[in-house]
Amino acid sequence: MVKGGGNVTTPLSKSLTILFLILAVYMCSTELYIRKGIFKNTSSSVPLSFFPSYYDENLLEAEPSFTTDEPLNISLLWLAPFKSGSGYGIEATGFVQSIESDISHLNIFQWGEFESASYLNTLDRDTRGLLDRLWSATSQVQPLVNYLQAAADGSLPINSQEPSKKFDILIAHIHPGGWLDQLKEMGQYRIGRTMFETDRIPDGWIDRFYSTMHELWVPSSFTQNQFIAAGLEPSRIQVIPQPLERFLFHTCNQSLHEPTFVVPKAWRSTFHTCHEDDFVFLSIFKWEPRKGVEFLLDAYFHEFRSTDHVCLVILTSFRQVTESQTTIDHLVESIARNISSQFPRYWLIPSTVSPNDMASLYLSADAFVLPSRGEGWGRPLMEAMACGLPTTLFLFQLKSGIVFIRDKV
């Protein structure tokens, strides 16, 4: 139906709008109970051409009313690297945690990256149970994923039939290289979730979007401006910040606002090279050129000496280190000794940290520093600030005046 001013409201568009609200409110609220009712005369981001009569007949009535106990009667498939431990996978898990009880038919599936057993072993029982539960309908999802995988590796028979099941909404939460044409045969309305960390997006991303997706979700206005500058219609893009891990947010919120709360400092005793009275700098990143590790280490080892009461604690991924660099520990030590034989203390956390332990890790530090050249969002920055840590980042600026991290936080 068409409302005044040319705004279009359909049952599906209302469902999408409420889904968008559920996710957006989850980012800034300490509670998950955010169903607040229905919107009247809601503008739709759904293209005017996308109004199959199916939704008018089967999805929702023309003027639905929602209660806090009534899930949206839609089917949603969320494709993401849930079991990889990557940034995409962690934020996708946060999203589905927030909407699981609000969607009547929600399925998730691993897509785009390999599973990580070490990451899965760090998950708490509730999170692992959620992933397993949403994976339970494999008889419904697996044929679709088999079809996609065959298309991706080129083994799809020429005369193969497309999957018979088509979800109302499909979210492809991965680099656009994973937005295959076959996704059009899996979801009626398709949403891409992605980001990029420099001042422009790669060639071909806009064409890939228009050939596979209806709508794009990005985590920041910085990323939004990237896509618009590259030619994406502004009406097709929504800014949805990344979620914070629930236990971390609640723990850090308690530490900031409840005077009787005992701040967990258990991690402090595991920083074996640090002294008890050291000022602890914490840095969390994946070891790769974009993260600017050389700037962090150069600044720290030039500024301080072993007689100073400071310690740099680093949590990083080892996956990007070449075989010739035996261990990151040896690499960092060689950098330190090249600067000074009296280099200050540092500690590399040797294993993966569970989501439930991240709050105590942040609260065991005195300040957070991120040397990254650019971030699409910067999850560790947001987590550190949520835990009340003084936070320092490198603000890189090009000659053109473009700042990589420009969102106000």
N, C-alpha and C positions, 0 to 999 in steps of 0.2 A: 504494500500500500504506500501511497505517496503522501507525505505530510506537507505542511506549509513550508515555503522557502526551498522546495526541491529536495529536502531531506528524505531519504528512503528508509523505512523501517519494515523489516520482515522478521518472522520468527527466528531465522538463522542469524540475522544481524543482531538481534537482541541477545541471542545466546553468545555470540562472539564478543559483544560489548561487555556482558557480565563476566565472561571468562577473562577478558582483558582487565576488568576491575579487580577480580579475585587476585590475579597475579600482581597488579600494581600496588594494591593495598598491602599485600603480604610483604612487600619490600620495606615498608615503613611502620608496620604495626608489630607489637609484641604478642598479639593474639592471632589465631587462625580463624576465629569465628567472625568473618567479615561479610557474610551475606546480609545485605541491608535492604533488600527489596528490589523493585523493578524500576526501570527508567522509562519515562514517558517522552515520546517524540525524540528518540535517540537517533543521532546521525549515524549512518552506516559507512564503514570503510569497504563494504563489499561492492564490487563493480556492478553497475546497473544491469549488465548483461547476465549476471549470475543469480538468477532467481528461479530455479527449477520448481515446478509445482509440487514436487515431492515434499518439500519442506512445509508448504502451506497445508498439505494434507496429513502429514505423518509426524512432523517434528514437534511443533508446539502450536497451541492455538493462537489466534490472532492477537488477543490481549491476555497473555498469561499472567498469572500472579504467582510469586514465589514466596515460600516460607523458608526459615533457616534450616528446616529438615528435609526440604525437597531438592534433590539433585537435578541438574539440568539433564533433560532427556535427549542426549546427543551421544554419538560414538566418536571417540577421539583417539587417534594413534599418534604417539610421540616417539619419533625416531631420534636417538641420540647415543653417544658413547657412554651410557650410564655406568658401565662396569670397567671403565678404563682408568679412572682417577684423574682425567684431564680437566681443564677448566670448563669445557663444554659439558662434560659428563656431570661434574659436581653441581653446576648451576641448573642443569636439567633435572637432577634429583631434587634440588630445592624447590623447583617449580611444581613437580608432580606431588611433592609432599603437601604443598599448599592447596591443591585443587582436587586431591584424590576423593574426598568425600562429597565434592560438589558436582561431579560428572558421573552420570549413570553408567556409561560404558567407556572406561579408560584402559587402554593398552599401551605398553611401552616396549621398546625393543632396541637392542644394541645395534648401532649403525655408525660406520665411519672410522672406527679405531678398534684395535685389539683389546680384549679383556685383560685386566691385570689382577692376578691372584693376590699379590701382596696388598693391593688397594682394597680388594674385597674383604680381606682378613681384618682390616682396620675398622670396618663398618660396625656400628652398634646393632643390636638385635632388631630394633624397630625399623631402622633403615633397610637392613638386609631383608627383613620380612616384607617390607613394602615392595621392594624390587621383585622379590620372588612371587608375591601375590599378584602383582600386575603382569607378571610374565605367565600367569597360570593358564591363560587362554591360548596356548601355543597352537592348538588345532585351528584356531581362527587366524592367527597372525603368521605362523610359520610358512604357509604356502605363499603369502605375499612377500615375505622376506626371501624365500627361495627364488621367487620370480625376479626380485630386484637384484639379488646376487648374481644370478645367471646373466642378467642384462649388463651388470657392471663388468663381469669378466669375459663377456662376449660369447658365452655358451648358450644363449637363448635361441631355441629353434625358430626358424623363420616363420613357421605357421603356428607358433605357440599361442594359446588363448590367454587373454588377460585375466587376472584374478576376478573371481565372481563377487568377492566381498569388497565394498567400497565404503570407507569411513566418512562420516559427516565432515570431520575436520582432521587434517593431517599436519603435524608440525615436524619439519625437517630441521633439526637442531644440530647443524654441522656446517663446515666449510662448504661454500656453493659448489665445489667440485663433486660433492655427494648428492646434489640435487639432480637426479637422473630424470629423464623424460618419462620414465615409467611411473614416477610418483603421481602423475596425472591419472593413472588408472587405479590408484589406491585411495585417493581422498577427493571428496567433492570440493572442499575449500582448503587450500594449501597455504601454509604459513612457513616462511623460512626464518630461522633464527641464526644470526651470525654477527661477526664484528671483524674489524681490521685495525691495525695499530699504527698506521702511518697516515700521511696527509691525503692519500688517494687510494682507491681500491684497484685491484688488478683488472686488466683488460678482460672483457668477456663476462664479468659478473652481472652486469645489467642485462645483457642478452639472456644469460642463464636464468635470471629472475623472471623475466617476462615470458620465457618459454615454459616455466614450470610452476610458478607461484602466483598467488593472488595478493599476498601481503607480506611485509618484511618487519621483523622485530629486531631492534638493536638495543644495546644497553645504555647508550649515552647520546646526547645531542651532537657530540663530536663525530660519532659514527654516522648519525643521521645526516649531518651536513656533508660527509664524504659521499654518501650515496646520492643525495640530491644534486650535488655538484657534478656527479658522473652521469646524471640524466634520469634518475628515478623520480617518478611523480611523487610529490610530497604527500598526497593523499594515500599512498600505498605503504607508508612507513610509520611505525609506532615505536616510541621510546619506552622500553620496559627495563628498568634497572635489574641487575642481578640480585638474587635473594641472598641473605645471610643465613648461615647454618643456624638452626633454631637453638640448639643447646648453647652454642657460642654466644648468641645474642642474649639469651636469658641470663647466662652466667655473668657476662660482662655488664649487663644492665643492672643486675643485683649489686655487683661490686661498686658501681658508680652511685647508686641511689639508696642502698640500704646500709646504714652506719654499722650494723652488727654483723654484716656479712664478712666472713673470713676469706680473704683472697687466697686462692690456691697457688702455692709457690713450689709445688712438687718438682717442677721441671728444673728449678734452680740447682738442685743437688746433682742433676745429671750433666750439667755443664762442667765437665771434669777439669778442664783447663782454666776455668774462671775462678776468681777468688770471691769469697762470700760478700765482700763489700764493694765489688766491682759495679760500675755503671754498665748495664748490659744493653748493647745495641742488637736488635733482632732484624734479620732480613730474610725474606721468603721469596723464592723465585725458581723458575726453570733455568738451568744452565744453558744459555744460548746467547748469541751476539746481541739480540735486541734488548736483553736485560741489563746490558752495560756493567757486567761484573767487574771489568777492569777498572772502571771509575770508582766503584765502591772500595775495592781492595787498595788501589793506589792512594785514595784519599785517607783511608783508615791507617795504613802502614806508614804514610808520610807524617800524619798528624800526631800519632801517639807512639810511646815507647813502652818497654816492659815495666818501667817503674810507675806508669800511670795506672790508676784504678779503673780500667775499662776492659771490656771484653766484647768481641763481635761474635754473635751466634748466628749461624746460617743454616737454614733448612732449604734444600734444593733437590732437584731431580737429577739423577746421574745419567739419564738416557742420552744426553747430547755429548757426553765426553768420549773422545776417541780412544782406541785401545792403547795408543802410545802414551797416553796421560795416566797410566795405571790407576791412580785414584785422585779424586779432587783434593784430598788432604795434602798429597805430595805437591800438587800443582800450586795450591795456596801457599804452602810453606816456601816453595821456591820463589814465588813472587815476593813474599815477605822478606826473605833473606837477601834478595837482590836490592831491596830498598834499605834495610838496616839489619844488622846482626842482633840488635836489641829490639826486635819487633814486639808489638803488644800482643796480648792473649786473644785467642780466637777459639771457637769450637764449632765443628760441623756435626749437626745432628745426624747420626748414622743410619736412621731407618725412617720408614714412612710413619707419619703421625696420624692417629685416628681422629675423625672429626670431633669426637667428644673431648679429646685432649687438647684441641687447638686453643680453647679459651684459656686454660691454665698455662699454655705456652706463651701466649701474648701477655698474660698477667704476670708472668715471671720476668718479663723484660722491663726496661726503663724507657726505651724509645724504639721506634721502628724507622727503618730507612729502606727505600727502594730505589735502586739506581737505573731503572728502566729508561730506555730511549723513547718508548711510547707504549701506551696501554689503550685498549679499546674500552676497558672499564677499570681494572686494577683491583681485583678482589682482595688481596692481602692488605692493600691500603685501607679499604673500607672496613675490613675486619679489625685492623689495628685501631682505627679511629673509634669503632664501636666499643672497643675495650678501653678507651680512654688514653691510649698511648700518644705521646707527642710524635708526630709523623713527618718525616722528611722525604721528599721526592725530588728528583732532578727534573727541572722544567726546561726541556729542550726546545729551542726556537730556531727555525730555519731562517735563511736570509730573506725569504719571501715574507717573513713575519708570521708564519703559521706555527702555532703552538700545538704540540702533539697532545698534551693533556690539558684541556681547556675548560672542562666542566667545573663549575663551582660546587664545592662539597662542604 
